[in-house]
Amino acid sequence: MALTDSLRQFTTPPRGALAFGAALASMTFVGIATPVLVVLDDYPVFTGQAIRFLVGGLLLVGLLNLRRSPATTAPIRLGDWGRIVLLALSGVAGFNVFLIMALRHADPSAVGTIIGGVPIALALLSPLLARRRPSPHLLAAAGIVTVGITLTQGLGGGTWYGLAWGAAALAAEVIYHLVAASVVERLGAIRVSGYACLTAVPMLLLAAIVTDGTAAFQTPDSSEWIALLYLSVFATALAFSLWLVAVPRIGVERTGLCAGAAPVAAVVATWVIGTGDPQIADTAGAVLVAVGIVVGMRTRQSRKRAESRQPAVNHDRPVNQADPTP
């Protein structure tokens, strides 16, 4: 039996490593979406986002019929619906509205650097809301990732108005992660992601009408449809569900570290398709992001090893028996 358990430990990837892989894949899909969005420059922004989340949400809800589990059949309580609406308002519709407004009044690099504060914000707020002290190791890892994001994005500039919208986008992203952690374990990643995406669609359509009026309703051309399909399938359905798969397994703080993979993936994607050349700062930023994520992973592994070294409790011993003194 001991031999079987030892073999299983060597042949089965650690659950935490798989969760980190899911979070990294999620942010890679999001980062690759950066050059894809260029194709949609002439298409109404909020209409495109509404189509993206409608198609992505329908794909996720369709998957629920193929993958039955206790999480997919658990009843949705009133409080759960409230959290799902908050997810749609914050990390789906709200984040996109705030991001687009920020980009109209500030440089993309400045906005990206502000939103790059997600790892530090989560490393601080998640434990505080759970009434525990933030981990110094995870704060250090988050700081390394944030510096890497800053190097990759650059500082840039913009008006205070644009920077304020960037801060609102950061807040919306942080709220999304914290709220998702409270509901995803019971309802499942696919279910929460799908319902949040579909709930955000009317919000985005309203933003499209307010912003563009009747011009919001345009039929995409073939290249725009291809871009929207990538955004729907990879940057929404897969990215959202993979991210929420990771959250209950490695926690909000460690999942947040993987947000640094998005700007790195964006730089690599623009280089691959020939629309940009990586600079020294991009490479240094990518290295720092990787170092920060590794530090976060090793912190978790060290804690688990320490727990495994603790002596087992003898349950056959009477509770009131005192320890013998030397």
N, C-alpha and C positions, 0 to 999 in steps of 0.2 A: 504493500500500500504506500509506504514511504517512497519507494522507488518510482511508482507511478506518479505520485504528486511531484517529485523532483523533475521527472521528464516533462510533465505538463507545464511546469514553470519555465523550462527552457524552450519549449516548442510553441507556447501560446504567448502572443504579444501582450504586454501589460495593458490592463484596461485603460490606465491613464495615458499611455502612449497612443493608443487608438483614439482617445478623445482629443488629445492634442493634434493628432493627424487630421481629425475631422474639422477642428476649428481652423487649422492652417489651410486646409483645402477650401473651406468656406471663404476665407479672406482672399485666397488666391483668385477664386472666381470673381469676387467683387473687384479686386484690383485690375484684372484683365478687362473688366467692363469700362475702364477709363478711356482707352482708345476707341472702344466700340461706340461710346456715347458721341464721339465726333461725327459719326454718320448721321446722328439725329439733330445736328445743329440747326437745320432749317425746319424741323418738325416741332409743333407746339409741345413745350416741355412737359407740362402737367398731364396733357392728354397721353403722351407717350408713357409716362409713369403709371397712369391709370390702366392702360393696356397691359403694361408689364405685370402689375400686381394682380390684375384680373386673370390673365393666362396662368401666371405662376400659382395663384391661389386655387384655381380650378384643377390644376395638375396635382397639387398636394391633397386636396379633398378627394380627388379620384383615387389616389393611392390608399386612402383610408379603407376603401372597399376591398383592396387586395391584401392588406396587412392588418389582420385582426389581432388585437391584444387587449389586456385590461385597460390600458391607457386610452385606446381608441374607442372603447365602449363605456368608459366611466361617464356618469351623468355630469353635465355642465351646470354648475350652480350659478346663482345670480352674481355672486362675487367673482366667479371665473369670467363671466361675460363682461363685467366691469373691467377686469384686468386685460381682457382681449381688446376691448375698445381703447383702453389706455395705451396698449402696445401699438395699435393702429395709429392713434393720435401722435404718439411720440416717435418711435423708431421707424415707422413706415411713412405715413403721410407727413407728419410734422417735420421729421428729419429732412425729407426731400424738399419741402417748401422752404425751410430755413436755409438749407444748403444753397438752393438756387438763388434766394434773395442775397445771401452772403456773397456769392460769386459775381453778382451784378455790381457790388460796391467795394470789393476787395480782390486782391490777387489770389488766384487759386492756391499758390504756395502758402500764403498767410492763413487762408481758411483751412487748408490741409493740416498745417501745424497746430492750429487750435484744436481741431477734432482729434489730432494725434495725442491729446491729453487724456483720451479715454482710458488707457491702461492705469495711469496714476489715479484717476478719479475712482475707478472701480476698486483698485487696491486699497483705497482709503475708506470709501463709503460702504462697500459691501460688509466688511467686518464690523464697522461702527453701527450699522443698522441691525446687525445680529448681536450687538452688545458684547463684542469681543475686541481685543486689541488688534490693530493692523499688524501684519507680519513684516518685520524689518527686511527680511530677505525678499519678500514679494514686492515691497515698495522699491527696493534697490533694483530688482528685475524690471519693474514697470518704468523706473527712471531711465534705465539703459535703453529700453525699447522706445521710450518717448524721445530721447536724444537721437536715436537712430532715425525715427520718423522725421524729426526736425531737419536732420542732415539731408535726408532724401527729398523732402518737400521744399526746403529753403524757407527763409523767413518772409520775404515779400513785404507788401504793404497794403494800405487801403484806408478808407474812411472809418471813423469810429462806428458809423452806422453799419458798414459791412462787417466789421469785427464783432459787433454786438450780435448780428445774425449768426455769425460763426459760433459764438458762445452759446447761442440758443440751440444750434444744431448739436453741439457737444452735449448740452444738458439733455436734449431729446434722446440722444444715443445712450447716455448713461441710464436714464430712466427706463428705456427699453430693456436693457440688460438686467437691471435690478428687478423689474416687474416680471420679466420672463422667468427668472429663477424661481419665483414663488408659485408658478402654475404649471411649468412644463413637465415636472416629474409626475404629476398626477394625470395630466391630459395627454402627454406625449408631444414630441417635437413637431411631428408632421401635422398633427391636429391644430396645435397652437399657431404654427406658422401659416397654415392655410387659412384659418379663420381670421387671423390678423390681417393678412394680405387682402382678403375679400372685403373686410370691414373698412379698409383704407380706400377702396376704389371710389365710393361716392364722395369722400372727402377730397380726393384728388380731382375728380371731375368738377366739383364745385370751385376749386382753385383754378382749374382750367377756364371755366366760364367767366369767373371774375377777372382773370388776367387777359384772356384772349378773345372773349366774346364768342361770336359765331365762327370766328376763325379757328377756334379750338377743335372743331369737328372736321378734320381732314383725313383722307384715306392715305395711309403710308404707301410709298412706292416699294419696289421689290427689295432694294438695299435696306430701306428702313425696316421692313418686315423682318429681314434676317437679323438685323441688330436687335429688334424688339424680342425676337424669339430667343436669342442668346441671353438677353437680360431676364426674360421670363423663366427660362429653364435652368440656366446655370447660376446667374447672379441673384436669383430670387428663390425658386423652388429648392434647388440643391443647397445654395449658400445658407438660406435661413434655417432649413431643417438640420443641416450638419452642425451649424453653430449651436442650435438649441439641444442637439444630441450631446454636445460636449459639456454644456453648462452644469447639469446635475452630476456629472461624473468627476469633473476636476474643479468645479466651483467657478463662481463669477470672476474672481480675481485672476486666476490662471488663464481662463478662457480669454479675458481681456488682453492678456499679453500678446495673443495671436493677431490682434488687430493690426500690429505692425507689419504683418505680411502683405496687407493690401497695397500700400504705396510701393513696396519692393516689387510686387507682381506687376503693378502698373508700369514701373520703369522698364522691367524686363519685356513686357508686352509691346511697349512702344518701340523698343530697340529691335525686337524680332520682326515687327511689321515694317520697320524702316522709317518711322516718323520721329525718332529721337535717338540720341546717343548718350549712354550712361556716362556721367562724370565721376571724378574721384569721390566727390561728396556722396553720390548715389551708392557707390560701392562700400564706402565707409559706413554709411547709414544701414545698408543691408547687413553688414557684418555685426553691427551693434544690435540690430533687431534680433538676429540669430542668437547672439550671446545672451541677451535678456531672456529670450524664450528658454534657452538651455538652463539658465540659472533658475528660472521658475520651475522647470521640470525636475531639476536635481533637488530643489528644496522639498518638493513633494516626495520624491523617492527617499531622501534622507529621513524624513519624518516617518515614512512607512517602515523603514529598516529599524528605526529606533523603537517603534511600537512592537515590532516582531521580536525584539530582544528582551522585552519585558517578561518576567517569569509568569508562568501560567498560574491561575488561581486554583487552589485545591478545593473543589466544591464539596468534597466529602468531609472536610474538617468542620467541626462545630463553629458556628458564627461567633460565639462568645469566648472562644479559646484564645488566650493572649499569645503573642509571639514569644518564644523563649528568649531570654536575655543572655548574652554571652557571659 
